[in-house]
Amino acid sequence: MTAEELLQRYAAGERDFIGVDLSDEDLSLTDLSGINLSGAILNQTILEGANLIGADLSNSYLFQAGLDGANLLGANLSGANIAEAGLRNVTLDNANLSFANLHGTCLRASSMNGTKLDSTLFCDTILPDGSFRNNGCDYVDLWQRGSFRFN
């Protein structure tokens, strides 16, 4: 599917795009709030500055996707492969990142208040405060007041 086709169908009221392949497409600065992209293939897709409030991206593939500046407030990214993606200055408040793979991502200056991080993989990851996490790929147990607690 092309970005143009998705945007036309979204504008017509369609919200379910389960399992679509949008690899290498440019969806930057688009409003896709409430979209269902669960299981979608979004590898190297550009979503910079996109409005993805309440989006369902569970079990999606976002390998090397560009998400800098995106709004993912309340989005479901559980089980998503977000490895090596750009996530700088992203709003992830109240999002679900449980069981997500964030290997090699940069979360610098991102907001993660109330984000669910059960069994989220952080390895070679730059955290929101700019610190670097690289100690054998730990899984996050808990997010408490802006600080991580690792096993």
Disulfide bonds with the S-S distance in Angstrom:
Cys123-Cys137 2.13
